[in-house]
Amino acid sequence: MDVLDSGLDLTAEDLKKKKDWEEVFQNKNPLVLDIGCGKGHFLADMASQNPDKNFLAIEIYKKGIRNTKKKIQRLQLTNVRIISLEARFILLSFFHPGEISEIHINFPDPWPKKRHWKRRIINPSFINILHPLLGKEGRVHIATDFKGYVPVILKCFKEHPGFLNLYDPNGRGFVHELEDRTESLYERKFREKNLTIYYFTFIKRETGERTDD
């Protein structure tokens, strides 16, 4: 089976014609987003290991999309779709509240120069978009190798009343290792260079939920 025949690529017009994601994937499995899938190593491994989940990859770079397609086709994965549009536009236009189970954002561009910080994807307005789209106890997973991005990520989620930091008990809010973690291509390269990686997981809570924070 050629997964392209099953609609591997999605466009804005395709989505306008679809009633919901259950129709897109032809099942009611949990929906997982991979925002910025790169060349698809992480996505392909995750989708292969979790056939009971649906994966939507968001990527704007054509080379990354081509490489991702090759991996998906080689593995004959039917639980993946790819859309090449800006992430904010997709999130604001094509999702109903509570539809997303998990969101993965691996190594987002840290835009290290101060004049470029406004381009960072992790910011308060973006988190405000994510929160209502996640289902009950939905999770946002983030990985970065850029130390300067760490306090920014922590601050943005801490200031939002609708998220709990899974790693708060360790006193830092992040971990450097994750058991059974599916690695992206970047991670493999970073590991080879003995570079430090920071992992975060934030869990959705209802904004009216009591907390001991």
N, C-alpha and C positions, 0 to 999 in steps of 0.2 A: 504493500500500500504506500502511495506517495502522499506524505502528509500535506504537501501543497494542495492536493485535491480536496483536502478536508478544511481548507481555509487557514493555513498557517499564518499568512499575512492578513492583517486587518487594517482597514482604513476608516476614516471618520464616516464615510458614506456607508460602509458595511455595518458599523455600529448603530447608525441611525435606523437601519432596517431591522435590527435585532431587538426583540422585546426585552431580553435580559441575558445575563451571562450563562444561565442554565441552557438557554437556547443556543448560544455560541458553542458551548462545549458538549451539549446534548447529555448533560447529567447534572446532578445537584451536589457535586463534590465541593469541598472548601476551595475558595479562590485565593491564590497567593500571587503577589506582585513582586517582580524583580525590576526595580527602577535603575536603569543604567546597566544592562546585562553584559556590556562589553562584547567579548568574543564568544560568550555562551558557555564557558566551562562550568561555572557554578550552576547555571540554569539547567543545563543538560543533566548534570549529576543529580541535582535535586529532583527533577522531574522523573528521572529514571528510578530513583530510590523511593519515590512517593507517587505511585500510579493512582492512588486514591485521592489525589489533589489536582486541581487545575492551576496552571501557571500562565500568567500573562507577563511577557517581557516587554519592557519599554526601553527603546534605544533610538537615538537620532542619527548615529553615525553609520553610514552605509557599509563600511568595511566590517564593523562589528556585527551588523545584521547578516551579512553574507556568511560570515564564519559561524554564526549561531545557527543559521538555517542548515548548513552542512552537517553540523553535529546532530541537530534534531532529526534530519532526514536519515542520517546514518544509523541512528538508534531507533528509528521508526516510532518516535514518541507522538502519541495522539493527544496528550494532555497539555500541550503547549500552544500558545498563540503569540504572535509578535506584532507590535504596533509601533510605527515610527512617527511619533508625534511628541510634542513637548509634554512632560509629565504633568504639570499643573493643569494644562488644558484637558488632558485625558481624565484626570481625577475630578475636575469640576464639571465635566460634560457627560460622562458615561457611566457613572456609578450612583446607585441608590444608597441611602444610609444603611450601614450594617452589612454590606455585601462582601467586604474583604476580611479574610481570616488572618493573613500575615503580609507584612511588607518587608522586603529586603532592600537595603541601600548599601551596596558594597563599594567602599573607597570613592566616595563622592569627591569631586574636584574641590580641594580646600581653598583655592584662590588665596594663596598666602599673602599677597600684597594687600595692604589695608584699603587701598582705593578700589579693590575688586571684591571686598567682602560682601557687598550687596548681591553678588552673583551666586553666593553659596546657596545650595538647595535647602540645607537645614537652617531654618529660621522660623520665628514665631508664626508668620502668616502661613507657611507651608504646613506646620504642625496643626494649625487650626483647620486646615483642609482635611488632613488625614483623620483626625479624631472621629468625626461623625460617620465616616465611611467604614471604619472598622467594626466588626461584630463584637459581641460580648467577650471581654478578655482578649481581644485581638492584639497582636504583637507587632512592634516595629523593631527590626533587627538592623543594626548599623555596624559597619566595620571601617576603621580608618588607620592609616599608618602615620598620620600627621599630628604630632603632639599638640600643636597650636589649635587644632580643631576640637580637641577633647573638651575643654571648658565651655566652648560655645555650644556643643551638643548637649552637655549636661545642663547648662543654664536654660536653654530653650525648653527642654522637656520638664525641668523642675518647675518652671514658672507656669506651665500649663496645668490646670487643676484636674485634667482628665487622664493623666498618665502616672503610673508607678514605675520606678526604676527597679528592675529585677535584681540588680547587683548592688543596691544600696547597702545591704547588710555587711558587705565587705569594707565599707567605709570609703570606697573610691568611686563607685558608680559604674565601673567597667571591669572587665577581666582581660587577661592577655592570652588565655588558652580556652578552647571550648572542646570538650570531648565529643567525638564523632562529627565534628564540623566538616561540612563539605567545603573544600577550598576553591577559591577562584584562582584564575591565572596569576593575578597580582600577588595573592597570598603565597603562592608557591615561590615566586621570585623573591618576595620579601623574606621568606623563611630561609632561602638559600644565602641571603645576605645577612642573616641574623638580626633583622630589623624588628623593632617592637610593633605589635599590632594591638589596637584597642577595640574591644567588642562591647557593644551595648545592646540591651533588650529592654524595651519599654512596653508595659502592658496597659491596655485601655481599662479605665474605670469610669463609671458614670460620674459626671461632675457633681452630683448631689451625694455621692457615696462618702461615708465618714472615713476618716483616716487618722492615724496617730502621728502623722508628719508634723 
